[in-house]
């Protein structure tokens, strides 16, 4: 009986996704950013992103922090919906518990996707960022969850924020839809 239960538990487990397709819409930014998710590097974080994407939680969420020469941040499903007040975007997460870090030796370079967090290394939840360029000081400090495979031109067309804070003045670019891909 024990051998029978193990395969059933394995079959009943949700399959991890292999990627995301982020349809971006904004003043200048239009198109799709394709991301290869790294389930083998950060399985818990990838499972969270996949779960939120499949539930439609990321649809309509703004890029609330975009710093030229650094990164673009999004994924605040609590305060970042474009059809609401986004003044607190970047301060929220999802209704799921925070995740313990899954640091790796993958360097933060152009197109790498990392999980945003607070001062605590175990505070990642729903927000993530995409790197515009190499940034070695982040290496080993944030969980890497994926890499952009297509759409760096869309990333580069995002409206830039304040050079220090990344705060966007006026209309923010938005993740119109986020789809899990195989």
C-alpha positions as CSV (number, residue, x, y, z in Angstrom):
1,X,0.0,0.0,0.0
2,X,2.8,2.4,0.8
3,X,4.3,2.1,-2.7
4,X,0.9,2.9,-4.2
5,X,0.5,6.1,-2.2
6,X,3.8,7.6,-3.2
7,X,3.0,7.7,-6.9
8,X,-0.4,9.1,-6.3
9,X,1.1,11.9,-4.2
10,X,3.5,12.6,-6.9
11,X,0.8,12.7,-9.6
12,X,-1.4,14.9,-7.5
13,X,1.4,17.5,-7.1
14,X,1.1,20.6,-9.2
15,X,3.6,20.7,-12.1
16,X,6.0,23.6,-12.1
17,X,5.9,25.9,-15.0
18,X,8.7,26.5,-17.4
19,X,8.1,30.1,-18.0
20,X,6.0,33.3,-18.1
21,X,4.7,35.5,-20.9
22,X,4.2,39.0,-19.6
23,X,2.2,41.2,-22.0
24,X,3.3,44.8,-21.3
25,X,1.2,47.9,-22.1
26,X,2.1,51.5,-21.6
27,X,2.9,54.9,-23.3
28,X,5.9,53.5,-25.1
29,X,6.2,49.9,-23.8
30,X,4.2,47.5,-25.7
31,X,4.9,43.8,-26.3
32,X,5.7,40.6,-24.6
33,X,8.6,39.7,-22.2
34,X,9.2,35.9,-22.1
35,X,10.8,34.6,-19.0
36,X,12.4,31.1,-18.4
37,X,11.6,30.2,-14.8
38,X,14.4,28.3,-12.9
39,X,12.5,25.7,-10.9
40,X,15.7,23.9,-10.1
41,X,17.2,27.0,-8.6
42,X,14.3,28.4,-6.6
43,X,11.4,25.9,-6.5
44,X,9.4,27.6,-3.8
45,X,9.6,31.1,-5.4
46,X,8.9,29.8,-8.9
47,X,5.9,27.9,-7.5
48,X,4.6,31.1,-5.9
49,X,5.0,33.2,-9.1
50,X,3.3,30.4,-11.1
51,X,0.4,30.1,-8.6
52,X,-0.2,33.9,-8.7
53,X,0.1,34.1,-12.5
54,X,-2.3,31.2,-12.9
55,X,-4.8,32.9,-10.6
56,X,-4.6,36.1,-12.6
57,X,-3.2,38.0,-9.7
58,X,-0.5,39.7,-11.7
59,X,-2.9,40.9,-14.5
60,X,-3.1,44.7,-14.4
61,X,-0.2,45.2,-12.0
62,X,2.1,48.2,-12.7
63,X,5.8,48.5,-12.9
64,X,6.1,50.7,-9.8
65,X,9.9,51.2,-9.6
66,X,12.0,51.5,-12.7
67,X,15.6,52.7,-12.4
68,X,17.7,53.3,-15.5
69,X,20.9,51.2,-15.5
70,X,19.5,49.0,-12.7
71,X,16.2,47.3,-12.7
72,X,12.4,47.4,-13.2
73,X,10.2,46.2,-10.3
74,X,6.6,44.9,-10.4
75,X,4.4,42.3,-8.8
76,X,2.7,44.0,-5.9
77,X,-0.7,42.3,-6.3
78,X,-2.0,44.0,-3.2
79,X,-1.3,47.7,-3.9
80,X,-0.1,47.7,-7.5
81,X,-3.3,47.2,-9.6
82,X,-3.5,49.8,-12.3
83,X,-7.3,50.2,-11.9
84,X,-6.9,51.4,-8.3
85,X,-4.8,53.7,-6.2
86,X,-1.1,52.7,-6.8
87,X,0.4,55.2,-4.4
88,X,1.3,52.4,-2.0
89,X,2.6,50.1,-4.8
90,X,5.8,48.4,-3.7
91,X,4.6,48.1,0.0
92,X,2.4,45.0,-0.4
93,X,2.4,41.4,-1.5
94,X,-0.1,38.6,-1.8
95,X,-2.3,36.9,0.8
96,X,0.3,34.1,0.9
97,X,3.0,33.8,3.6
98,X,6.5,35.2,2.9
99,X,9.1,32.8,1.5
100,X,12.4,31.8,2.9
101,X,15.3,32.8,0.7
102,X,16.6,30.4,-2.0
103,X,19.9,32.1,-2.8
104,X,22.1,30.8,-5.6
105,X,25.4,31.6,-7.3
106,X,23.6,32.9,-10.5
107,X,24.8,36.4,-11.0
108,X,22.5,39.4,-11.4
109,X,23.1,40.5,-15.0
110,X,21.0,41.8,-17.8
111,X,17.7,40.0,-18.1
112,X,17.9,38.1,-14.8
113,X,14.7,38.0,-12.7
114,X,14.9,38.3,-8.9
115,X,12.5,38.3,-6.1
116,X,12.1,41.6,-4.2
117,X,12.1,41.6,-0.5
118,X,12.4,43.8,2.6
119,X,15.4,43.9,5.0
120,X,14.7,40.3,6.0
121,X,16.1,37.8,3.6
122,X,13.0,35.6,4.2
123,X,10.4,38.2,3.2
124,X,9.9,37.6,-0.6
125,X,6.3,37.3,-1.5
126,X,4.9,38.4,-4.9
127,X,7.1,41.2,-6.1
128,X,9.9,40.6,-8.6
129,X,12.4,42.7,-10.6
130,X,14.1,42.4,-14.0
131,X,17.7,43.6,-14.4
132,X,18.6,46.1,-17.0
133,X,22.3,45.4,-16.5
134,X,24.9,43.6,-14.4
135,X,24.7,44.5,-10.7
136,X,27.2,42.3,-8.7
137,X,26.3,43.8,-5.3
138,X,22.9,41.8,-5.5
139,X,24.7,38.5,-6.1
140,X,23.8,36.0,-3.3
141,X,21.6,38.6,-1.6
142,X,18.3,38.0,-3.5
143,X,16.6,34.9,-4.9
144,X,17.0,34.4,-8.7
145,X,13.9,33.0,-10.2
146,X,14.4,33.3,-14.0
147,X,15.9,34.9,-17.1
148,X,14.4,36.9,-19.9
149,X,14.6,34.9,-23.2
150,X,12.7,37.3,-25.4
151,X,11.5,40.9,-25.0
152,X,14.5,42.8,-23.7
153,X,13.5,45.6,-26.1
154,X,10.1,45.8,-24.3
155,X,11.9,45.9,-21.0
156,X,14.1,48.7,-22.3
157,X,11.1,50.7,-23.4
158,X,9.5,50.9,-19.9
159,X,9.0,54.4,-18.6
160,X,11.9,55.3,-16.3
161,X,11.3,56.6,-12.8
162,X,13.2,58.9,-10.6
163,X,17.0,58.1,-10.8
164,X,17.3,57.5,-7.1
165,X,13.9,56.0,-6.0
166,X,12.6,54.6,-9.3
167,X,9.2,56.2,-8.6
168,X,7.2,56.8,-11.8
169,X,5.8,60.2,-12.5
170,X,2.4,59.9,-14.2
171,X,1.1,56.9,-16.0
172,X,2.9,53.6,-15.1
173,X,3.5,50.8,-17.5
174,X,1.4,47.7,-16.7
175,X,1.6,43.9,-16.9
176,X,-1.7,43.6,-18.9
177,X,-1.6,39.9,-18.6
178,X,0.8,37.3,-17.2
179,X,0.5,33.8,-18.6
180,X,2.2,30.6,-17.5
181,X,3.9,28.9,-20.5
182,X,5.3,25.4,-21.0
